[in-house]
Amino acid sequence: MQAARIVVDRDFVLSDLDRRVFGAFVEHMGRCVYGGIFEPGHPTADAQGFRGDVMALTRELGPTIIRYPGGNFLSGYNWDDGVGPREQRPVRRDLAWFSTETNAFGTNEFMDWCRKAGVEPMFGVNLGTRGPEEARRFLEYCNHAGGSAMSDLRRAHGQADPHGIKFWCLGNEMDGPWQICHKTAEEYGRTALETAKVMRWTDPTIQLAACGSSHRNMATYGAWEYAVLDHCFDEVDFISLHTYFRNDADEIREYFGVIELMDAFIKEVVAICDAVAAKRRSYKRIMLSFDEWNVWYRTHQIEHMRKPGWPVAPPLIEEVYNMEDALIVGGALITLLNNADRVKAACLAQLVNVIGPIMTETGGAAWRQTIFHPFAQAARFGHGRVMQARVTSPAYAAKSFPEIPYLHTAVVDNPADGSTAIFALNRHLNEPLELTAELRGLGSDRTLVLASELQHPQLKTVNTRQTPDAVAPRTNPDVAVAGERITARLKPASWNVIVTRAAPRTS
């Protein structure tokens, strides 16, 4: 039997938790929009064509912010194609995904969907085929109240009130050769600077994210971040990170190493941001937007992304997730929480069908994939502040990472209601983990609110339309609370959430 220990103290706080870390992503790709969130004629669709079953699952999943409209799609997208009367919108060929884009769904539809879903929008501007002036016009269309050409155009389109979009991404993956009009770091850095300037002059209240590397294995990684920020440091608030987890060896012990690599990636980018600040003798700190992350490898081959005949909304990269993948997503969420001092936004890519936690049949049912559950629980119980947890755990060595602790954990305390949530991943495949947690100074009169485990003895098990709850959270009966001390037995290869609540605190 393995044993692990967590100690937290009320005076040792890592950071307040920015709820934007529980974001998701909607791109005009495959069936994410058409047949995903938007399907007029579906039995559950409302008058605007929004699928009610997907809307209900989105609310249950609990994303706080949604990135839109791409993704690679963004670098060739004309935002003005997707506004105004539908019958007047042009049909375009999308070179990012070799599909036909009808533009039946665009900016105003997405904003209406966000309001109904109760989420904040995160918009991107096209810095591939377009540039600063179109970004400025788009921002004016969205955020200016009225009395100018673009704001009056929005009003003519039936949107009297400004959208008030606060978070904007300056392009997407501009370092990638696969990107439409991809750029060198110098080219992109200058473009990002000039775009940021005119956007801030248009609306000083917005926040801006510059493109970081498309992934950590890019040949230009590191040098790209430094060069880009050396240009636009003073005008941006965030730099983006993207990563997709792979299980190429099909060996779960090695697969767990991607969680440690994600943590290393974050800390490396933080160091680069701070090096640029040091060069300027600046106290400003660039924050991180991890605005694309998920498991994606089974449908990564190029043949899955290029369907003949330029179809409308073809099925693309519809990854089917198993129990192993749910553990990885749970571990990644813990990593994001434990870097809450610098990671202030993050987006699980994507929301529905396209590598999504929600899967649908066009015209039919919708269900939760396995990865839905750790995200939904983290979003539901991740409120307040992330504590500096001292963790003692046995570990093992792997090729993917030299030392992987069996226990991966984060502790989030919410002074507003006295609750404290422990998110814990047991990475031991064969043995339960005896966990002891000491919540010092967080209230001794504690009661157990939730003891949940996500575990299945067959790690390849998936959720399907026929068996939508094959992998789902269950109550863990082996959790006890005594004063400030919590003990639990965590099953092998399990994601766990333990929530306790203390009597109301005065400070």
C-alpha positions as CSV (number, residue, x, y, z in Angstrom):
1,M,0.0,0.0,0.0
2,Q,1.4,3.4,-1.0
3,A,0.9,6.4,1.2
4,A,1.0,10.2,0.4
5,R,0.5,13.4,2.5
6,I,-0.7,16.9,1.7
7,V,-0.1,19.8,4.1
8,V,-1.6,23.3,3.5
9,D,-1.7,26.4,5.7
10,R,-4.1,29.3,5.5
11,D,-1.2,31.8,5.4
12,F,0.5,30.1,2.4
13,V,-1.5,31.0,-0.7
14,L,-0.1,30.6,-4.3
15,S,-2.7,32.9,-5.9
16,D,-6.3,33.7,-6.3
17,L,-7.7,31.5,-9.0
18,D,-8.8,33.2,-12.2
19,R,-12.0,31.4,-13.3
20,R,-11.0,31.9,-16.9
21,V,-8.7,28.9,-16.6
22,F,-11.9,26.8,-17.1
23,G,-12.3,27.9,-20.7
24,A,-13.2,26.0,-23.9
25,F,-12.9,26.5,-27.6
26,V,-15.3,26.7,-30.5
27,E,-13.8,26.7,-34.0
28,H,-15.4,26.6,-37.4
29,M,-14.0,23.2,-38.0
30,G,-15.8,19.9,-38.6
31,R,-19.0,19.6,-36.6
32,C,-18.1,21.9,-33.7
33,V,-20.4,24.7,-34.9
34,Y,-22.6,23.1,-37.5
35,G,-24.1,19.9,-36.0
36,G,-22.5,20.8,-32.7
37,I,-23.7,24.0,-31.0
38,F,-25.8,25.1,-34.0
39,E,-28.2,22.8,-35.8
40,P,-31.5,24.3,-37.0
41,G,-34.1,21.6,-37.3
42,H,-32.7,19.5,-34.5
43,P,-35.5,18.3,-32.2
44,T,-34.0,20.2,-29.3
45,A,-33.1,23.4,-31.3
46,D,-34.5,26.7,-30.3
47,A,-35.7,29.5,-32.6
48,Q,-32.1,30.5,-33.3
49,G,-31.0,27.0,-34.2
50,F,-29.0,26.4,-31.0
51,R,-29.1,22.8,-29.9
52,G,-30.8,22.6,-26.5
53,D,-29.1,19.3,-25.5
54,V,-25.6,20.7,-26.3
55,M,-26.5,23.9,-24.4
56,A,-27.6,21.9,-21.4
57,L,-24.4,19.9,-21.4
58,T,-22.3,23.0,-21.9
59,R,-23.9,24.5,-18.8
60,E,-23.2,21.3,-16.9
61,L,-19.6,21.3,-18.1
62,G,-19.2,24.8,-16.8
63,P,-16.8,26.6,-19.1
64,T,-16.3,30.2,-18.1
65,I,-14.9,31.6,-21.4
66,I,-15.0,30.4,-25.0
67,R,-12.4,31.1,-27.6
68,Y,-13.8,31.8,-31.1
69,P,-13.7,31.5,-34.2
70,G,-10.4,29.6,-34.4
71,G,-7.8,28.1,-34.6
72,N,-6.3,27.7,-38.0
73,F,-9.6,28.8,-39.4
74,L,-9.0,32.3,-38.0
75,S,-6.0,33.0,-40.3
76,G,-8.2,33.1,-43.4
77,Y,-11.4,34.3,-41.9
78,N,-13.2,37.5,-43.0
79,W,-15.3,38.4,-40.0
80,D,-17.6,40.6,-42.1
81,D,-18.6,37.5,-44.1
82,G,-20.4,36.2,-40.9
83,V,-22.6,39.3,-40.1
84,G,-25.7,40.8,-41.6
85,P,-28.7,39.0,-43.3
86,R,-27.9,35.3,-43.8
87,E,-29.2,35.3,-47.3
88,Q,-26.6,37.9,-48.2
89,R,-23.6,36.2,-46.6
90,P,-21.0,34.7,-49.0
91,V,-20.2,31.0,-49.1
92,R,-16.4,30.5,-48.9
93,R,-13.8,27.8,-49.3
94,D,-12.0,27.4,-46.0
95,L,-8.3,26.6,-46.8
96,A,-7.5,25.7,-43.2
97,W,-9.8,22.6,-43.1
98,F,-10.6,22.2,-46.9
99,S,-14.2,22.6,-46.2
100,T,-17.0,24.9,-47.4
101,E,-18.0,27.6,-44.9
102,T,-21.6,28.8,-45.4
103,N,-21.3,31.7,-42.9
104,A,-24.7,30.8,-41.6
105,F,-23.2,31.2,-38.1
106,G,-21.0,34.2,-37.2
107,T,-20.2,36.8,-34.7
108,N,-23.6,37.9,-33.6
109,E,-25.0,34.3,-33.5
110,F,-22.0,33.3,-31.3
111,M,-22.6,36.2,-29.0
112,D,-26.2,35.3,-28.6
113,W,-25.2,31.7,-27.9
114,C,-22.7,32.9,-25.3
115,R,-25.3,34.9,-23.5
116,K,-27.6,31.9,-23.4
117,A,-24.8,29.6,-22.2
118,G,-23.7,32.1,-19.6
119,V,-20.1,32.3,-20.8
120,E,-17.6,35.0,-21.6
121,P,-16.4,35.3,-25.2
122,M,-12.7,35.3,-26.2
123,F,-12.3,36.5,-29.8
124,G,-9.4,36.3,-32.2
125,V,-8.4,38.6,-35.0
126,N,-7.1,37.4,-38.3
127,L,-3.4,38.3,-38.6
128,G,-2.8,35.9,-41.5
129,T,-4.6,37.3,-44.6
130,R,-5.6,40.4,-42.7
131,G,-4.0,42.9,-40.3
132,P,-4.3,45.9,-38.0
133,E,-7.0,47.8,-39.8
134,E,-9.4,44.9,-40.1
135,A,-8.8,44.1,-36.4
136,R,-9.6,47.7,-35.5
137,R,-12.8,47.6,-37.6
138,F,-13.9,44.3,-36.1
139,L,-13.3,45.6,-32.6
140,E,-15.3,48.8,-33.4
141,Y,-18.1,46.7,-34.8
142,C,-18.2,44.6,-31.6
143,N,-17.5,47.1,-28.8
144,H,-18.3,50.7,-29.8
145,A,-21.8,51.8,-28.7
146,G,-22.7,53.8,-31.9
147,G,-22.1,56.8,-34.0
148,S,-19.4,55.3,-36.1
149,A,-19.4,53.3,-39.4
150,M,-18.7,49.9,-37.8
151,S,-20.9,50.3,-34.7
152,D,-23.8,51.6,-36.8
153,L,-23.4,48.6,-39.1
154,R,-23.8,46.3,-36.0
155,R,-26.9,48.2,-35.0
156,A,-28.2,47.8,-38.5
157,H,-27.7,44.1,-38.1
158,G,-30.1,44.0,-35.2
159,Q,-27.5,44.3,-32.4
160,A,-28.3,47.6,-30.7
161,D,-26.1,47.1,-27.7
162,P,-22.3,46.7,-28.0
163,H,-21.0,43.2,-27.3
164,G,-18.3,44.4,-24.8
165,I,-15.8,41.7,-25.7
166,K,-12.8,42.1,-23.3
167,F,-10.4,39.3,-24.3
168,W,-8.8,39.3,-27.8
169,C,-6.2,37.0,-29.3
170,L,-3.8,38.5,-31.8
171,G,-3.9,35.8,-34.4
172,N,-3.4,32.0,-34.0
173,E,-0.2,29.9,-34.2
174,M,1.5,32.3,-36.5
175,D,4.8,30.4,-36.1
176,G,3.4,27.3,-37.8
177,P,4.2,26.7,-41.5
178,W,0.7,25.1,-41.8
179,Q,-0.8,28.5,-40.9
180,I,-2.3,30.7,-43.7
181,C,0.3,33.5,-44.1
182,H,2.5,32.3,-41.3
183,K,5.2,34.7,-40.2
184,T,8.6,34.8,-38.7
185,A,8.9,36.0,-35.1
186,E,10.1,39.4,-36.2
187,E,7.3,39.8,-38.8
188,Y,4.6,38.6,-36.3
189,G,6.0,40.7,-33.4
190,R,5.8,43.9,-35.4
191,T,2.3,43.1,-36.7
192,A,1.1,42.2,-33.2
193,L,2.5,45.5,-31.8
194,E,0.8,47.6,-34.4
195,T,-2.5,45.7,-34.2
196,A,-2.4,46.0,-30.4
197,K,-1.9,49.7,-30.6
198,V,-4.8,50.4,-32.8
199,M,-7.1,48.0,-30.9
200,R,-6.2,49.7,-27.5
201,W,-6.8,53.1,-29.0
202,T,-10.2,51.9,-30.1
203,D,-11.1,50.3,-26.8
204,P,-8.7,50.8,-23.9
205,T,-10.5,48.3,-21.7
206,I,-9.6,45.2,-23.6
207,Q,-7.0,42.6,-22.8
208,L,-4.7,41.2,-25.5
209,A,-2.9,37.9,-26.0
210,A,0.1,37.5,-28.3
211,C,0.8,34.1,-30.0
212,G,3.4,31.9,-28.4
213,S,4.8,28.8,-30.0
214,S,2.3,26.4,-31.5
215,H,3.8,23.7,-29.3
216,R,6.9,23.0,-27.2
217,N,8.6,20.9,-29.9
218,M,8.7,23.7,-32.5
219,A,12.2,24.4,-33.7
220,T,11.8,28.1,-32.9
221,Y,10.3,27.5,-29.4
222,G,11.7,29.9,-26.8
223,A,13.4,32.2,-29.3
224,W,9.9,32.9,-30.8
225,E,8.4,33.9,-27.4
226,Y,11.4,36.2,-26.6
227,A,11.5,37.9,-30.1
228,V,7.7,38.4,-30.2
229,L,7.5,39.9,-26.7
230,D,10.6,42.0,-27.4
231,H,8.4,43.8,-29.9
232,C,4.9,43.9,-28.2
233,F,5.7,43.5,-24.5
234,D,4.3,46.9,-23.6
235,E,1.0,46.4,-25.5
236,V,-0.1,42.9,-24.6
237,D,-1.3,41.2,-21.4
238,F,-0.9,37.5,-22.2
239,I,1.1,35.1,-24.3
240,S,-0.5,31.9,-25.5
241,L,0.6,28.3,-25.0
242,H,-0.8,25.3,-27.0
243,T,-0.2,21.6,-26.3
244,Y,-1.9,18.4,-27.3
245,F,-1.1,15.2,-25.3
246,R,-0.2,12.0,-27.1
247,N,0.0,8.4,-26.0
248,D,2.2,7.2,-28.8
249,A,3.7,4.4,-26.8
250,D,0.3,3.2,-25.7
251,E,1.7,2.8,-22.2
252,I,-0.1,4.7,-19.4
253,R,2.9,5.0,-17.2
254,E,4.7,6.9,-19.9
255,Y,1.5,8.7,-20.9
256,F,1.4,10.3,-17.4
257,G,4.6,12.1,-18.1
258,V,2.9,14.5,-20.4
259,I,1.4,16.2,-17.3
260,E,4.9,16.9,-16.0
261,L,6.0,18.2,-19.4
262,M,3.0,20.6,-19.4
263,D,4.2,22.0,-16.0
264,A,7.8,22.4,-17.4
265,F,6.4,24.2,-20.5
266,I,4.5,26.7,-18.3
267,K,7.5,27.4,-16.2
268,E,9.8,27.8,-19.2
269,V,7.5,30.4,-20.8
270,V,7.2,32.2,-17.5
271,A,11.0,32.5,-17.4
272,I,11.1,33.8,-21.0
273,C,8.4,36.4,-20.2
274,D,10.3,37.6,-17.2
275,A,13.6,37.7,-19.1
276,V,12.0,40.2,-21.5
277,A,10.7,42.2,-18.5
278,A,14.2,42.2,-17.0
279,K,15.7,43.5,-20.2
280,R,13.3,46.5,-19.8
281,R,13.8,46.8,-16.1
282,S,10.0,46.4,-16.0
283,Y,7.8,45.4,-13.1
284,K,5.1,44.3,-15.5
285,R,4.4,40.6,-15.7
286,I,3.0,38.9,-18.8
287,M,0.4,36.3,-17.9
288,L,-0.2,33.0,-19.7
289,S,-3.2,32.0,-21.7
290,F,-3.1,28.2,-22.3
291,D,-5.8,28.6,-24.9
292,E,-5.5,25.3,-26.6
293,W,-5.0,22.0,-24.7
294,N,-6.4,18.5,-24.8
295,V,-5.6,14.9,-25.6
296,W,-5.3,14.5,-29.4
297,Y,-3.4,11.8,-31.3
298,R,-5.7,9.1,-32.7
299,T,-7.1,11.3,-35.4
300,H,-4.1,13.5,-35.9
301,Q,-3.2,12.1,-39.4
302,I,-3.6,14.6,-42.3
303,E,-6.0,12.3,-44.1
304,H,-8.5,12.9,-41.3
305,M,-8.4,16.6,-42.0
306,R,-8.8,16.8,-45.7
307,K,-12.1,15.5,-47.1
308,P,-12.6,15.5,-50.9
309,G,-15.1,17.8,-52.5
310,W,-15.0,20.7,-50.1
311,P,-17.9,19.4,-47.9
312,V,-19.9,21.5,-45.4
313,A,-19.0,20.6,-41.8
314,P,-17.5,17.2,-42.4
315,P,-16.6,15.0,-39.4
316,L,-13.1,16.0,-38.5
317,I,-10.8,14.8,-35.7
318,E,-13.7,13.4,-33.6
319,E,-11.5,11.8,-31.0
320,V,-13.2,9.1,-28.9
321,Y,-11.8,9.4,-25.3
322,N,-11.2,6.6,-22.8
323,M,-10.6,6.3,-19.1
324,E,-6.8,6.9,-19.6
325,D,-7.5,10.2,-21.4
326,A,-9.8,11.3,-18.6
327,L,-6.9,10.8,-16.1
328,I,-4.6,12.9,-18.3
329,V,-7.2,15.7,-18.6
330,G,-7.7,15.6,-14.8
331,G,-3.9,15.8,-14.3
332,A,-3.6,18.7,-16.7
333,L,-6.3,20.6,-14.8
334,I,-4.3,20.1,-11.6
335,T,-1.2,21.5,-13.3
336,L,-3.1,24.6,-14.5
337,L,-4.4,25.2,-10.9
338,N,-0.9,24.8,-9.5
339,N,0.3,27.5,-11.9
340,A,-2.5,29.9,-11.1
341,D,-0.1,32.7,-10.3
342,R,0.7,33.1,-14.0
343,V,-1.9,31.0,-15.9
344,K,-4.9,33.3,-15.9
345,A,-6.8,31.8,-18.8
346,A,-7.0,28.4,-20.5
347,C,-9.2,26.7,-23.1
348,L,-9.9,23.0,-23.5
349,A,-9.9,22.5,-27.3
350,Q,-12.6,22.0,-28.4
351,L,-16.1,22.0,-26.9
352,V,-18.1,19.6,-29.0
353,N,-17.4,16.8,-31.5
354,V,-14.0,18.1,-32.6
355,I,-11.7,16.7,-29.9
356,G,-14.5,17.7,-27.5
357,P,-15.8,16.6,-24.1
358,I,-19.3,16.6,-25.7
359,M,-20.2,14.3,-28.6
360,T,-23.3,14.5,-30.8
361,E,-25.0,12.7,-33.6
362,T,-26.3,15.2,-36.2
363,G,-30.0,15.1,-35.8
364,G,-29.7,12.7,-32.8
365,A,-28.3,12.4,-29.3
366,A,-25.6,14.2,-27.4
367,W,-23.5,12.6,-24.6
368,R,-20.6,13.2,-22.3
369,Q,-17.2,11.8,-23.2
370,T,-14.9,10.5,-20.4
371,I,-12.9,13.8,-20.3
372,F,-16.1,15.7,-19.6
373,H,-16.2,14.7,-15.9
374,P,-12.8,16.0,-14.5
375,F,-13.3,19.3,-16.3
376,A,-16.9,19.7,-15.0
377,Q,-15.9,18.9,-11.5
378,A,-12.8,21.2,-11.5
379,A,-15.0,24.0,-12.9
380,R,-17.7,23.4,-10.3
381,F,-15.5,23.3,-7.3
382,G,-12.5,25.4,-8.3
383,H,-13.4,28.7,-6.6
384,G,-11.3,31.0,-4.5
385,R,-7.6,30.7,-4.1
386,V,-5.0,28.0,-4.8
387,M,-3.0,27.0,-1.8
388,Q,0.7,26.2,-1.7
389,A,0.5,22.5,-0.9
390,R,3.4,20.6,0.5
391,V,3.1,17.1,-1.0
392,T,5.0,14.0,0.0
393,S,4.5,11.1,-2.4
394,P,6.4,8.1,-3.7
395,A,7.3,8.3,-7.4
396,Y,8.5,6.3,-10.3
397,A,10.9,6.9,-13.2
398,A,9.8,6.9,-16.9
399,K,11.3,7.7,-20.3
400,S,8.8,10.6,-20.8
401,F,9.9,12.2,-17.5
402,P,12.6,11.2,-15.0
403,E,10.4,11.3,-11.8
404,I,6.6,11.1,-11.7
405,P,5.0,11.2,-8.3
406,Y,2.1,8.8,-7.9
407,L,0.1,11.6,-6.3
408,H,-0.7,14.7,-8.4
409,T,-2.8,17.2,-6.5
410,A,-4.0,20.7,-6.1
411,V,-5.9,22.3,-3.2
412,V,-8.3,25.2,-3.8
413,D,-9.8,27.1,-0.8
414,N,-12.9,29.3,-1.0
415,P,-13.1,31.7,2.0
416,A,-16.4,32.9,0.7
417,D,-18.2,29.7,1.8
418,G,-15.6,27.9,3.9
419,S,-15.2,25.1,1.4
420,T,-11.8,23.5,0.5
421,A,-11.5,21.2,-2.6
422,I,-8.7,18.7,-3.0
423,F,-8.2,17.5,-6.6
424,A,-6.1,14.3,-6.6
425,L,-4.8,12.0,-9.3
426,N,-3.5,8.6,-8.2
427,R,-1.1,7.5,-11.0
428,H,-0.3,4.1,-9.5
429,L,-1.8,1.5,-11.7
430,N,-2.1,-1.4,-9.3
431,E,-2.2,-0.1,-5.7
432,P,-4.5,2.3,-3.9
433,L,-3.0,5.4,-2.3
434,E,-3.6,6.1,1.3
435,L,-3.9,9.9,1.5
436,T,-3.6,12.1,4.5
437,A,-4.4,15.8,4.1
438,E,-3.9,18.5,6.8
439,L,-5.8,21.7,6.2
440,R,-4.1,23.9,8.8
441,G,-5.9,27.0,9.9
442,L,-8.7,26.6,7.3
443,G,-11.2,25.7,10.0
444,S,-11.3,22.7,12.3
445,D,-15.1,22.1,12.4
446,R,-15.2,20.6,8.9
447,T,-17.9,18.5,7.3
448,L,-17.7,16.3,4.2
449,V,-19.5,17.8,1.2
450,L,-18.3,15.6,-1.6
451,A,-16.1,12.5,-2.0
452,S,-16.0,11.5,-5.7
453,E,-13.8,9.2,-7.7
454,L,-13.6,8.7,-11.4
455,Q,-12.2,5.2,-12.0
456,H,-12.7,2.1,-14.2
457,P,-10.7,-1.1,-14.0
458,Q,-10.6,-1.2,-17.8
459,L,-8.6,1.9,-18.8
460,K,-9.6,1.6,-22.5
461,T,-13.3,2.0,-21.6
462,V,-15.1,4.8,-23.5
463,N,-18.5,6.4,-23.3
464,T,-20.8,6.0,-26.3
465,R,-24.4,6.9,-27.3
466,Q,-25.4,3.4,-26.1
467,T,-23.3,3.5,-22.9
468,P,-23.0,7.2,-22.0
469,D,-22.2,6.6,-18.4
470,A,-19.7,3.7,-18.6
471,V,-17.1,6.1,-17.2
472,A,-18.7,8.5,-14.7
473,P,-17.9,9.8,-11.2
474,R,-19.0,7.6,-8.2
475,T,-19.0,8.2,-4.5
476,N,-15.8,7.2,-2.7
477,P,-16.9,5.7,0.6
478,D,-13.3,5.6,1.9
479,V,-13.0,9.3,3.0
480,A,-13.1,10.5,6.6
481,V,-12.9,13.9,8.2
482,A,-11.6,14.6,11.7
483,G,-11.0,18.3,12.5
484,E,-8.5,19.6,10.1
485,R,-7.4,16.2,9.0
486,I,-8.8,14.3,6.0
487,T,-7.9,10.7,5.2
488,A,-8.9,8.9,2.0
489,R,-8.1,5.8,0.0
490,L,-7.7,6.6,-3.6
491,K,-8.2,3.7,-6.0
492,P,-5.5,2.8,-8.6
493,A,-5.5,5.0,-11.7
494,S,-8.2,7.4,-10.4
495,W,-9.2,11.0,-10.5
496,N,-10.6,12.2,-7.2
497,V,-12.4,15.3,-5.8
498,I,-12.8,15.7,-2.0
499,V,-14.7,18.8,-0.8
500,T,-15.0,19.7,2.8
501,R,-16.6,22.8,4.4
502,A,-15.7,24.6,7.7
503,A,-17.9,26.8,9.8
504,P,-17.9,30.4,8.4
505,R,-14.6,32.2,8.9
506,T,-14.3,35.8,10.0
507,S,-11.1,36.5,8.1
